[in-house]
Amino acid sequence: MKIAVIINPKAGSIKSFPALLKQIARLAPDCRYTTRKRGSARLFAARAIREGCNYIIAAGGDGTLNEVVNGIGPSSGIVRLGLLPLGTGNDFARCLGLPSAMNENIEILRAGKTRAIDMVKVTSDRVRYFVNVSAGGFSGIVDENLTSRLKKTWGPLVYLRSAAAAFSDLHSYRTRVRFGPKRPISYDLYNVIVANGRYIAGGWPIAPRANPTDGFLDVILIKKAPATTLAFLGARMMLGKHLDSDAIVFRRGRSISITAKPRMWFSVDGE
């Protein structure tokens, strides 16, 4: 295997960057890329593949992982993807059951054992890929308000802080959702969540039944409802007990098409 490690030096859990580099040298002493701005990890991943690397390791959080996934893109079937979770939320690492200790993760990566996971292709005004969760509507607005500075200051609580700040922008969308060739369903919705993994926002089990290896997506539709209902629903979401709520429509499928009025802003793995 020819390994490339793509490192986000601003990832939320990094305490000493020089110490991190020493540990990463155990994986790839000669092929490391350090990101400097948004989008760098995607470009580095594509470059590493062109240079013959067939094992790409994302050293960062869910955002870094998503950029690397988009750099791999169509080459995903012939490239191994590794994850060294260093971010604020590390939601996909949590879904995979990766340990929190750096040394343990490095040993897993050095072993080179693999398992196949699903990669999701999103086609809109441009093509994007994701492996964890894409969310539209209110969640898209929340994620748009997140910044690196807020993540450093608030840590995992940044998602609650951003949601509170965006609440004044809450409005419904007339949304039509089609699952494969089936007849579409229509609702007034606040949120559309398309999940390959189980967690968002630093550990919320938004899709507690999702399995990133089964070829299906879990879709959670949050219907327009009174504020009191939403508050109760939020509490149930934190416990992963929300899928049987009357305020939720839950479906599974391999292919999903979504249209909304007004147009719905989607985040892809939090980006």
C-alpha positions in Angstrom: 0.0 0.0 0.0 1.1 3.6 -0.7 -0.2 5.7 2.1 -1.0 9.4 2.2 -2.2 11.2 5.4 -4.1 14.5 5.0 -4.0 16.5 8.3 -6.2 19.3 9.4 -4.0 21.2 11.9 -7.0 23.1 13.2 -9.0 20.0 14.2 -10.8 20.5 17.5 -9.0 17.9 19.7 -5.4 18.6 18.6 -3.4 19.9 21.6 0.1 19.8 20.2 0.7 19.7 16.4 4.4 18.7 16.6 3.5 15.8 18.9 0.8 14.8 16.5 3.2 14.8 13.5 5.5 12.4 15.5 2.7 10.0 15.9 1.6 10.2 12.3 5.1 9.5 11.2 4.4 5.9 12.2 1.9 5.7 9.4 3.4 7.7 6.6 6.8 9.3 7.3 7.2 10.6 3.7 3.7 11.4 2.4 1.8 14.0 4.5 -0.4 16.9 3.4 -1.3 19.7 5.8 -4.4 21.7 5.0 -4.4 25.5 5.1 -7.9 26.4 4.1 -11.3 25.0 3.3 -11.2 22.7 0.3 -7.5 21.8 0.6 -8.2 18.2 1.9 -10.3 17.5 -1.2 -7.5 18.7 -3.6 -4.8 16.8 -1.6 -6.8 13.6 -1.8 -7.3 13.8 -5.6 -3.6 14.7 -5.9 -2.5 11.7 -3.8 -4.5 9.4 -6.0 -2.9 10.8 -9.1 0.5 10.2 -7.5 -0.3 6.6 -7.0 -1.5 6.5 -3.4 -4.1 3.8 -2.7 -4.6 4.4 1.0 -5.8 7.8 2.0 -6.1 8.7 5.7 -8.1 11.7 6.9 -6.6 13.1 10.1 -9.2 15.5 11.4 -12.9 15.8 12.1 -16.0 15.0 10.1 -15.4 18.0 7.8 -11.9 16.9 6.9 -13.3 13.4 6.3 -16.0 14.8 4.0 -13.4 16.7 2.0 -11.3 13.6 1.6 -14.3 11.6 0.5 -15.1 14.2 -2.1 -11.5 14.1 -3.3 -11.6 10.3 -3.7 -15.0 10.5 -5.4 -15.3 8.1 -8.3 -12.0 6.4 -7.3 -13.6 5.1 -4.1 -13.9 1.5 -5.2 -10.1 1.2 -5.7 -8.9 3.3 -2.8 -8.8 2.5 0.9 -10.0 5.3 3.2 -8.7 5.6 6.8 -9.8 7.9 9.6 -7.8 9.4 12.5 -10.6 11.2 14.4 -9.3 14.5 15.7 -12.4 16.7 15.4 -15.0 18.3 17.6 -17.8 15.9 16.9 -16.2 12.8 15.3 -19.7 11.5 14.5 -18.7 9.0 11.8 -15.8 7.6 14.0 -18.4 7.1 16.7 -20.7 5.2 14.2 -17.8 2.9 13.3 -17.0 2.3 16.9 -13.4 3.7 16.7 -11.6 4.2 20.0 -10.9 7.7 21.4 -7.2 7.1 22.1 -4.8 8.2 19.4 -2.4 5.3 19.7 -5.2 2.8 19.4 -6.5 4.4 16.2 -3.0 4.5 14.7 -2.6 0.8 15.4 -5.9 0.1 13.6 -4.7 2.1 10.6 -1.3 0.4 10.5 -3.0 -3.0 10.5 -4.7 -2.0 7.2 -7.8 -4.1 7.8 -10.8 -2.9 5.8 -14.6 -3.2 5.7 -16.8 -1.9 2.8 -19.0 1.1 3.6 -21.6 2.9 1.5 -20.7 6.2 -0.1 -23.7 8.5 -1.0 -23.7 10.6 -4.2 -25.6 13.9 -4.0 -26.6 15.5 -7.3 -27.9 19.1 -7.2 -26.3 22.2 -8.7 -23.1 20.3 -8.3 -22.1 16.7 -7.3 -21.0 15.9 -3.8 -20.4 12.7 -1.8 -20.9 11.9 1.8 -20.6 8.9 4.2 -22.4 10.1 7.3 -25.4 12.4 7.2 -26.8 15.1 4.9 -29.4 17.4 6.4 -31.6 20.1 4.8 -33.8 22.9 6.0 -33.3 24.1 9.5 -30.2 21.9 10.0 -28.6 23.4 6.9 -29.1 26.8 8.4 -27.6 25.7 11.7 -24.5 24.2 10.0 -24.0 27.3 7.9 -23.6 29.4 11.1 -20.8 27.1 12.5 -17.3 28.5 12.3 -13.9 27.1 13.4 -13.7 29.8 16.1 -17.1 28.8 17.5 -16.0 25.1 17.5 -12.8 25.9 19.4 -14.7 28.0 22.0 -17.8 25.9 22.5 -16.6 22.3 21.7 -19.4 19.8 21.3 -21.9 22.4 22.7 -21.4 24.5 19.5 -24.2 22.6 17.8 -26.8 23.6 20.5 -25.4 27.2 20.5 -25.8 27.4 16.7 -29.3 26.0 16.7 -30.4 28.5 19.3 -28.9 31.4 17.2 -30.7 30.1 14.0 -34.1 29.5 15.7 -35.4 32.9 14.5 -34.9 31.7 10.9 -37.1 28.6 11.4 -39.7 28.2 8.7 -41.3 25.3 6.9 -40.7 24.0 3.3 -43.3 22.4 1.1 -41.4 19.3 0.3 -41.8 16.4 -2.1 -39.8 13.2 -1.4 -39.5 10.3 -3.8 -38.0 6.9 -2.9 -36.8 5.2 -6.0 -39.6 4.6 -8.5 -42.3 4.9 -5.8 -45.0 7.6 -5.8 -43.7 10.7 -4.0 -44.9 11.9 -0.6 -45.4 15.6 0.2 -45.3 17.4 3.6 -44.7 20.8 5.1 -41.4 20.1 6.8 -38.8 21.9 8.9 -36.1 19.3 8.3 -35.0 16.5 5.9 -32.3 14.2 7.2 -30.7 11.6 5.0 -28.5 9.3 7.0 -25.9 6.7 6.2 -24.4 6.9 9.7 -26.2 7.3 13.0 -24.8 10.4 14.7 -24.7 14.2 14.2 -23.8 17.2 16.3 -21.2 15.5 18.5 -23.2 12.4 19.4 -26.9 12.9 18.8 -28.3 9.5 17.6 -30.4 11.1 14.8 -30.7 7.8 12.9 -30.3 5.2 15.5 -31.1 2.3 13.1 -28.8 3.4 10.3 -26.0 1.1 9.1 -23.3 2.5 6.8 -22.7 -1.0 5.3 -26.2 -2.2 4.3 -26.8 -0.2 1.1 -29.8 1.7 2.5 -30.3 5.3 3.6 -32.4 6.2 6.6 -34.6 9.3 5.9 -36.1 11.3 8.8 -38.6 14.0 7.9 -39.5 16.5 10.6 -43.0 17.9 10.0 -44.1 21.4 10.8 -45.3 21.4 14.4 -45.9 23.7 17.4 -42.8 24.9 19.3 -43.7 22.8 22.3 -43.8 19.6 20.2 -40.5 20.5 18.7 -38.9 21.0 22.1 -40.2 17.6 23.3 -39.0 16.0 20.0 -35.5 17.5 20.5 -35.3 15.9 23.9 -36.3 12.5 22.5 -33.7 12.9 19.7 -30.9 13.2 22.2 -31.9 9.8 23.4 -32.5 8.3 20.0 -36.2 7.7 20.9 -37.8 9.9 18.2 -38.5 7.6 15.3 -42.0 6.7 16.5 -43.0 10.3 17.1 -46.1 11.7 15.3 -43.9 14.7 14.3 -41.6 12.4 12.4 -41.9 10.5 9.1 -39.3 7.7 8.9 -38.5 5.8 5.7 -35.6 3.8 4.2 -34.4 3.6 0.6 -31.5 3.3 -1.8 -32.3 6.3 -3.9 -34.0 9.5 -2.7 -35.1 12.6 -4.7 -36.1 15.8 -2.8 -37.6 19.0 -4.1 -38.8 21.9 -1.9 -40.3 25.4 -2.0 -38.6 27.6 -1.0 -35.4 26.0 -2.0 -33.8 24.0 0.8 -30.2 24.5 1.9 -28.4 21.2 2.6 -25.3 20.5 4.5 -23.3 17.4 3.7 -21.5 15.8 6.6 -21.8 19.1 8.4 -20.2 21.2 5.6 
